[in-house]
């Protein structure tokens, strides 16, 4: 019998995820089989009926830039097929699965051999697939916006706006990537700049320091999110000696008593601390 992971995917997390149109499941580098966190995520969504047999879904597979175009197309197809078979084994009927599509690799201006974890995914779309635009070659515009650090003194922090993550995960939403690129451009144009990336979370009422990360399967959610930004910058070519990262969990809230969603959003954040300018 397949195990159900109540802790890893709480009702609150599912409510937050359901507000999005697309659910994402991530894979290891060069692998099409499900890893343990991916199975936990699927089982939890099925248990809480966020994904439910009888409701149509579309499935789109992707790969990152590591490997050839042809091998990545086959890999993305195999990943999509893996999700399809998992849903069929969980009670879905063939008629529930409206379409299974392989999109191949998502081009990136990156060269790290470790690839780009956010693109090693399958998207599950409730209601089916309406239209799938082809992935476009990602280009860094000549005048990419940067973070304004002119008024930030040494040991002061600057909040990264519009940075959002998958609920209960250290994987950022795609809309966060332009903010990471702002930070990258700022570091590239200021070679003496050294920073520490600091992660913070909200909404914890239990006697725990940090939130649970169902991808890493540990209670280091704020640290893992900060490390993701760190790894992104290193993959883009920023020297590791210029970067640090640290998770503070719930220990440094801006709002002590969270009464509104706005209060939660103020506490749920990633900040950049200036170590040297």
Number of C-alpha atoms within 10 A of each C-alpha: 3 8 10 18 17 13 10 20 24 15 14 10 14 17 13 12 18 14 8 11 11 16 20 21 21 24 22 13 16 16 14 24 15 18 14 13 18 20 20 21 21 23 22 23 22 17 16 16 12 17 22 18 18 13 17 20 25 21 26 25 30 29 35 24 23 21 15 10 16 10 15 23 19 19 25 27 23 18 28 26 21 17 25 23 12 15 22 15 10 15 13 20 15 14 12 19 24 16 18 18 19 21 21 26 25 20 17 18 12 14 13 14 11 12 20 20 16 18 21 28 23 28 20 24 22 21 15 17 18 8 6 9 6 9 12 9 10 10 9 12 7 6 7 12 14 18 18 11 14 7 8 13 14 13 14 12 19 19 15 18 12 15 18 21 17 16 19 20 21 24 20 17 15 13 12 15 17 16 18 20 19 17 20 22 20 18 21 17 11 12 12 10 16 20 22 20 25 26 27 26 26 24 15 12 7 8 6 11 17 22 22 20 23 23 21 14 13 13 16 21 27 28 23 22 28 25 20 17 23 22 18 20 21 17 19 17 14 18 14 13 9 16 18 17 20 18 22 18 24 22 14 13 19 17 14 13 10 16 9 8 9 11 17 19 16 16 22 21 24 24 18 21 21 19 17 13 15
